[in-house]
Amino acid sequence: MTKNRIKRNNNFTQQNLSNLLKIMLTLKQNGIKISSI
């Protein structure tokens, strides 16, 4: 049960990270600098 929960959380985190990367790339292409990272 715990392993399943961890696996689900890990998948969710990876999804969030890939979404964040897409957003960052889009902002970068629009010429917006992100200084808080």
ZAKOL-724480 format. One record per residue: y, z, x of N, C-alpha, C, CB in turn; residue in one letter; chain; residue number from 0. Coordinates in Angstrom, 3 decimals. Glycine has a CB too. Layout:
N
<rec n_y="Y" n_z="Z" n_x="X" ca_y="Y" ca_z="Z" ca_x="X" c_y="Y" c_z="Z" c_x="X" cb_y="Y" cb_z="Z" cb_x="X" rest="a" kette="A" nr="NUM"/>
...
end
This chain:
37
<rec n_y="-1.210" n_z="0.000" n_x="0.833" ca_y="0.000" ca_z="0.000" ca_x="0.000" c_y="1.256" c_z="0.000" c_x="0.865" cb_y="0.008" cb_z="1.219" cb_x="-0.941" rest="m" kette="A" nr="0"/>
<rec n_y="1.245" n_z="0.843" n_x="1.875" ca_y="2.417" ca_z="0.903" ca_x="2.750" c_y="2.586" c_z="-0.410" c_x="3.511" cb_y="2.295" cb_z="2.080" cb_x="3.739" rest="t" kette="A" nr="1"/>
<rec n_y="1.471" n_z="-0.968" n_x="3.977" ca_y="1.550" ca_z="-2.229" ca_x="4.713" c_y="2.135" c_z="-3.333" c_x="3.842" cb_y="0.165" cb_z="-2.640" cb_x="5.224" rest="k" kette="A" nr="2"/>
<rec n_y="1.703" n_z="-3.371" n_x="2.591" ca_y="2.237" ca_z="-4.394" ca_x="1.687" c_y="3.734" c_z="-4.234" c_x="1.499" cb_y="1.534" cb_z="-4.331" cb_x="0.332" rest="n" kette="A" nr="3"/>
<rec n_y="4.168" n_z="-3.000" n_x="1.357" ca_y="5.596" ca_z="-2.756" ca_x="1.156" c_y="6.369" c_z="-3.201" c_x="2.396" cb_y="5.865" cb_z="-1.255" cb_x="0.851" rest="r" kette="A" nr="4"/>
<rec n_y="5.837" n_z="-2.869" n_x="3.563" ca_y="6.515" ca_z="-3.256" ca_x="4.805" c_y="6.579" c_z="-4.776" c_x="4.908" cb_y="5.789" cb_z="-2.659" cb_x="6.042" rest="i" kette="A" nr="5"/>
<rec n_y="5.475" n_z="-5.429" n_x="4.573" ca_y="5.436" ca_z="-6.881" ca_x="4.655" c_y="6.479" c_z="-7.497" c_x="3.720" cb_y="4.028" cb_z="-7.402" cb_x="4.311" rest="k" kette="A" nr="6"/>
<rec n_y="6.566" n_z="-6.948" n_x="2.513" ca_y="7.526" ca_z="-7.467" ca_x="1.539" c_y="8.947" c_z="-7.265" c_x="2.053" cb_y="7.344" cb_z="-6.777" cb_x="0.166" rest="r" kette="A" nr="7"/>
<rec n_y="9.220" n_z="-6.091" n_x="2.593" ca_y="10.553" ca_z="-5.810" ca_x="3.136" c_y="10.873" c_z="-6.759" c_x="4.280" cb_y="10.650" cb_z="-4.350" cb_x="3.615" rest="n" kette="A" nr="8"/>
<rec n_y="9.884" n_z="-7.014" n_x="5.127" ca_y="10.095" ca_z="-7.902" ca_x="6.265" c_y="10.428" c_z="-9.310" c_x="5.787" cb_y="8.855" cb_z="-7.923" cb_x="7.171" rest="n" kette="A" nr="9"/>
<rec n_y="9.701" n_z="-9.792" n_x="4.799" ca_y="9.983" ca_z="-11.118" ca_x="4.250" c_y="11.389" c_z="-11.172" c_x="3.674" cb_y="8.955" cb_z="-11.486" cb_x="3.171" rest="n" kette="A" nr="10"/>
<rec n_y="11.761" n_z="-10.136" n_x="2.954" ca_y="13.085" ca_z="-10.071" ca_x="2.351" c_y="14.159" c_z="-10.093" c_x="3.430" cb_y="13.223" cb_z="-8.812" cb_x="1.483" rest="f" kette="A" nr="11"/>
<rec n_y="13.925" n_z="-9.343" n_x="4.510" ca_y="14.897" ca_z="-9.291" ca_x="5.596" c_y="15.034" c_z="-10.657" c_x="6.255" cb_y="14.490" cb_z="-8.236" cb_x="6.634" rest="t" kette="A" nr="12"/>
<rec n_y="13.915" n_z="-11.322" n_x="6.494" ca_y="13.977" ca_z="-12.640" ca_x="7.125" c_y="14.709" c_z="-13.633" c_x="6.231" cb_y="12.565" cb_z="-13.153" cb_x="7.441" rest="q" kette="A" nr="13"/>
<rec n_y="14.504" n_z="-13.523" n_x="4.925" ca_y="15.213" ca_z="-14.390" ca_x="3.979" c_y="16.716" c_z="-14.140" c_x="4.080" cb_y="14.716" cb_z="-14.147" cb_x="2.526" rest="q" kette="A" nr="14"/>
<rec n_y="17.098" n_z="-12.872" n_x="4.130" ca_y="18.514" ca_z="-12.522" ca_x="4.246" c_y="19.094" c_z="-13.067" c_x="5.539" cb_y="18.704" cb_z="-11.001" cb_x="4.180" rest="n" kette="A" nr="15"/>
<rec n_y="18.353" n_z="-12.933" n_x="6.638" ca_y="18.851" ca_z="-13.398" ca_x="7.928" c_y="19.058" c_z="-14.905" c_x="7.919" cb_y="17.887" cb_z="-13.005" cb_x="9.046" rest="l" kette="A" nr="16"/>
<rec n_y="18.109" n_z="-15.647" n_x="7.358" ca_y="18.258" ca_z="-17.098" ca_x="7.339" c_y="19.426" c_z="-17.502" c_x="6.445" cb_y="16.958" cb_z="-17.769" cb_x="6.860" rest="s" kette="A" nr="17"/>
<rec n_y="19.605" n_z="-16.785" n_x="5.333" ca_y="20.763" ca_z="-17.058" ca_x="4.469" c_y="22.059" c_z="-16.791" c_x="5.215" cb_y="20.704" cb_z="-16.203" cb_x="3.188" rest="n" kette="A" nr="18"/>
<rec n_y="22.093" n_z="-15.689" n_x="5.950" ca_y="23.285" ca_z="-15.327" ca_x="6.707" c_y="23.588" c_z="-16.386" c_x="7.763" cb_y="23.108" cb_z="-13.948" cb_x="7.365" rest="l" kette="A" nr="19"/>
<rec n_y="22.551" n_z="-16.875" n_x="8.423" ca_y="22.742" ca_z="-17.908" ca_x="9.432" c_y="23.317" c_z="-19.176" c_x="8.807" cb_y="21.418" cb_z="-18.218" cb_x="10.140" rest="l" kette="A" nr="20"/>
<rec n_y="22.806" n_z="-19.549" n_x="7.640" ca_y="23.325" ca_z="-20.741" ca_x="6.961" c_y="24.794" c_z="-20.567" c_x="6.623" cb_y="22.521" cb_z="-21.033" cb_x="5.685" rest="k" kette="A" nr="21"/>
<rec n_y="25.143" n_z="-19.386" n_x="6.121" ca_y="26.541" ca_z="-19.109" ca_x="5.767" c_y="27.424" c_z="-19.185" c_x="7.009" cb_y="26.672" cb_z="-17.716" cb_x="5.098" rest="i" kette="A" nr="22"/>
<rec n_y="26.948" n_z="-18.577" n_x="8.093" ca_y="27.727" ca_z="-18.581" ca_x="9.335" c_y="27.924" c_z="-19.996" c_x="9.842" cb_y="27.039" cb_z="-17.730" cb_x="10.408" rest="m" kette="A" nr="23"/>
<rec n_y="26.876" n_z="-20.810" n_x="9.787" ca_y="26.993" ca_z="-22.195" ca_x="10.239" c_y="27.989" c_z="-22.962" c_x="9.380" cb_y="25.625" cb_z="-22.888" cb_x="10.209" rest="l" kette="A" nr="24"/>
<rec n_y="27.947" n_z="-22.729" n_x="8.094" ca_y="28.880" ca_z="-23.402" ca_x="7.185" c_y="30.313" c_z="-23.009" c_x="7.500" cb_y="28.550" cb_z="-23.067" cb_x="5.722" rest="t" kette="A" nr="25"/>
<rec n_y="30.535" n_z="-21.715" n_x="7.709" ca_y="31.878" ca_z="-21.244" ca_x="8.040" c_y="32.337" c_z="-21.844" c_x="9.360" cb_y="31.915" cb_z="-19.708" cb_x="8.110" rest="l" kette="A" nr="26"/>
<rec n_y="31.421" n_z="-21.912" n_x="10.321" ca_y="31.752" ca_z="-22.448" ca_x="11.634" c_y="32.179" c_z="-23.911" c_x="11.512" cb_y="30.551" cb_z="-22.312" cb_x="12.594" rest="k" kette="A" nr="27"/>
<rec n_y="31.459" n_z="-24.657" n_x="10.686" ca_y="31.787" ca_z="-26.067" ca_x="10.498" c_y="33.135" c_z="-26.228" c_x="9.810" cb_y="30.697" cb_z="-26.765" cb_x="9.688" rest="q" kette="A" nr="28"/>
<rec n_y="33.507" n_z="-25.228" n_x="9.024" ca_y="34.797" ca_z="-25.284" ca_x="8.334" c_y="35.932" c_z="-24.791" c_x="9.219" cb_y="34.747" cb_z="-24.460" cb_x="7.055" rest="n" kette="A" nr="29"/>
<rec n_y="35.608" n_z="-24.405" n_x="10.454" ca_y="36.639" ca_z="-24.006" ca_x="11.398" c_y="37.072" c_z="-22.570" c_x="11.242" cb_y="37.816" cb_z="-24.887" cb_x="11.256" rest="g" kette="A" nr="30"/>
<rec n_y="36.269" n_z="-21.759" n_x="10.576" ca_y="36.618" ca_z="-20.350" ca_x="10.403" c_y="35.909" c_z="-19.540" c_x="11.475" cb_y="36.238" cb_z="-19.841" cb_x="8.977" rest="i" kette="A" nr="31"/>
<rec n_y="36.665" n_z="-18.805" n_x="12.261" ca_y="36.062" ca_z="-18.007" ca_x="13.320" c_y="35.626" c_z="-16.656" c_x="12.775" cb_y="37.042" cb_z="-17.823" cb_x="14.486" rest="k" kette="A" nr="32"/>
<rec n_y="34.432" n_z="-16.249" n_x="13.168" ca_y="33.912" ca_z="-14.947" ca_x="12.740" c_y="33.966" c_z="-14.012" c_x="13.942" cb_y="32.443" cb_z="-15.063" cb_x="12.170" rest="i" kette="A" nr="33"/>
<rec n_y="34.838" n_z="-13.042" n_x="13.893" ca_y="35.044" ca_z="-12.181" ca_x="15.058" c_y="34.337" c_z="-10.845" c_x="14.929" cb_y="36.515" cb_z="-11.949" cb_x="15.274" rest="s" kette="A" nr="34"/>
<rec n_y="33.759" n_z="-10.565" n_x="13.773" ca_y="33.176" ca_z="-9.240" ca_x="13.552" c_y="31.703" c_z="-9.183" c_x="13.927" cb_y="33.345" cb_z="-8.836" cb_x="12.107" rest="s" kette="A" nr="35"/>
<rec n_y="31.187" n_z="-10.258" n_x="14.511" ca_y="29.765" ca_z="-10.264" ca_x="14.864" c_y="29.600" c_z="-10.088" c_x="16.370" cb_y="29.088" cb_z="-11.576" cb_x="14.397" rest="i" kette="A" nr="36"/>
end
